C-alpha cells in the first residue's frame, strides 16, 4: 500500500474512534507541544540557523515565543471555545434548544513554507488540535534542517495515532494531495496554491490559503520620520525580508523619500553595522535558487540602487538594499520580492498613493505611517488588505486576538487564536425540539388555507416581533 495513504488511513481510524473529541485529550496534546518547544529550544535555534542563518533572537521571537504564546492562549481558552453557542429563537421555537456546535472536520493536511518553517506549521496545528482533528503536517523541503527536526520531534511528543509528519518536495506533495482530506491548510506561494486548489476540487475539500503578495507601506502627512525609518527597516529586513508580511515597497512623496533615505542609511548602520555581511543579526537567503531569483530582479530593475546592492553568492548574502526611481512596471514591482530589496515609489499625494496600491492585487498586509489620523483613516477605508497596521510593520500578526489571513489573491480564510480553532471546526446548526406549541406549529401543515397563511405572515411582519418562520 502507498505509505502516505497508510498514514492517512491510520489517522482516519483514530479520528473515527472519537479519541480526539474530549477536551482533556486535546489539552494534553497541546501541553505536549508546549513541552516539545521547551525541551528542544537549542535544537530549534540550531536548525533555523542552518536553514536561514536565522539569528537566535529572531528564532526566539518569531518561532518559539509566537508558538508558545499561541499554545498558552489555546490551552487557556479551549474549554470556552468548545462550548455551544446559543442561538436566538422565535415564537414557534421558543421552547427549543437552538445552538451552534463546533465539531472537528476530520483528518486535515497542513502544508508549510520555509521562511518561518516551524511557526507556519505549528501555529495552524495548534488550531487543528484544539478543534479535535487528526493532523498530517508537511514541512517544506527547502528548509531541510527544520524539516528533519520536525519529523523527529512530533512523533516523540504527540500521539502517533492522531498526528503525523509526511516529508517531501513538490512531487511527494502532489501525490499527498491526491488523497482525500477533510481540510487542507496551505501556506506558500500563489503559484502552488493553484495546484492545491485544483487537487482539492477533486474531493471538494475545503481549503485555507495563506498566501503572499506585495505588501505596500504608504508614508504621508506629518510623520515622526525617525521612528518610521526604524520600524520600516526592522520589519523589512527581519529574516532578510523573507516574511510574507514584510513591507514589499514604499510609496511616499518625493520630499518624504528625500527625508527618509539618510535615516534608513543610518538605521541600517545602527542595526547591522557598516559591514552587514558580518552582522550576526542578518539572516541569509534560503537557497541558491532564491538568491539567483532576487539577484535577477535587482539586475533587471531600471531604478537606482541608493543603499546596499552588494551580494555574495557562496554566502547566499544580499545586503539590505534600497532602490529609488522605481516605476510601476519595473521588474521589482511585478512579483512579490520576498528578500532584502526595498523599492521606493513616489506619488505626491496620499490619494495618488492609494490609487497606485489599488491598481494591484489585494495584499496580505498594508501599512501606513503618519501622525495624522485623517491620513490613517483614509488609507484604512480606501484600501483592502488581509491585515492593516498603522505606524509599524509585521507586529499586528503577533496578537492571537486578531485573525491572520489574506483577502482575494493574498489568501482565503484566517487563523491565530480562536480563529485557528474556527478554521478547523465545522459550525453545526443544531435544533433540539420538543413537542410543545403544536397548535402554533400546525399552521404550516396542509391543507393550506388563507387563514393559516394570514397568521403565518403576521408572525413574520416587523410589527409582530415574533417571527415563526
Ligand atoms: P512554495 O509554494 O514554494 O512552497 C510551500 C509548500 O508547497 C512547501 O511545503 C512545498 O514543498 C510545497 N510545494 C512546492 N511546490 C509544489 C507543487 N508544485 N505542488 C505541491 N506542493 C508544492 O512557497 P514557499 O516558497 O515555501 O513560500 C513563499 C511564499 O509563501 C511567499 O509568496 C510568501 O508570501 C508566502 N507565505 C505566506 C504566508 C502567510 O502566512 N500568508 C507565510 C509565509 C509565506
Boltz pocket constraint, residues with backbone or C-beta under 6 A from the ligand:
constraints:
  - pocket:
      binder: B
      contacts: [[A, 111], [A, 112], [A, 113], [A, 114], [A, 115], [A, 116], [A, 120], [A, 138], [A, 139], [A, 140], [A, 141], [A, 142], [A, 168], [A, 169], [A, 170], [A, 171], [A, 173], [A, 174], [A, 187], [A, 188], [A, 189], [A, 190], [A, 192], [A, 193], [A, 195], [A, 209], [A, 210], [A, 211], [A, 212], [A, 213], [A, 243], [A, 244], [A, 245], [A, 336], [A, 338], [A, 364], [A, 406], [A, 410], [A, 411]]
      max_distance: 6.0
